Amino acid sequence: MAERLMLAERVWLMLASANTGRPREMGLGVAATAAALLDLLDAGAVENIGSRMRPVEPAPHDPLLRQAWERVTSTADGDLVRITYALNEIHPIWDDVAESLHRRGLTTRRSRRVFPDEFGFSDRGRTVRREVVERCRVALSAPDRLDHDNRLLLMALWAADGVETGLSESMFLTDHSVLAHVEGLFDDDPLATALAEAIAYTTSVVPLRLIW
């Protein structure tokens, strides 16, 4: 892969419809949100403390990360913020990610006549998408030998799949033994558990902004 993509960007490439650039199923946008939060954690831009987090200065340089960081920071107001509220503030990041990929030349804007804008994959975007999907397939074939990067990617997908978003079908997780193995990687991980619980609470209880 010629350039390093953020987790949220890779999730977008895997889960977006090639026809519209929108999520293929309702609910899939929560995976991009979870990935963006993990991007912030991995960059050291936020500190995880149980089910809460605290923004860490300085702000990230990456425009997409900085945007997510500023949203979390405005909610925290110098204090700890629940992961639930952090997820809420990062929504809706799907379109921000689409714009970021557009700047990289991986998507093409299909139409400004609809809201939100529709995007398609550029030829290079289709190539990168195939590489991302293949990496995910390889990671799923040997979940006990994950590198750090793929572990975070699967954590984002697993946490979002906990609220029945249809990721199992979209991510080729049809083998129940593989599903159980992947779940076992994170069911005793405090961060993954907190993230999954926050997503479940955010999408099922709190009247929040539209979640794709």
Buried (B, 14 or more C-beta within 10 A) or exposed (E): EEEEBBBBBBBBBBBBBEEBBBBBBEBBBBBBBBBBBBBBBBBEBBEBEEBBBBBBEEBBEBEBBBBBBBBBBEBBEEEEBBBBBBBBBBBBBBBBBBBBBBEBEBBBEBEEEEEBBBBBBBEEBBBBBEBBBEBBEEBBEEBEEBEEBBBBBBBBBBBBBBBEBBBBEBBEBEEEEBBEBBBEBBEEBEBBBBBBBBBBBBBEEEEBEEBB
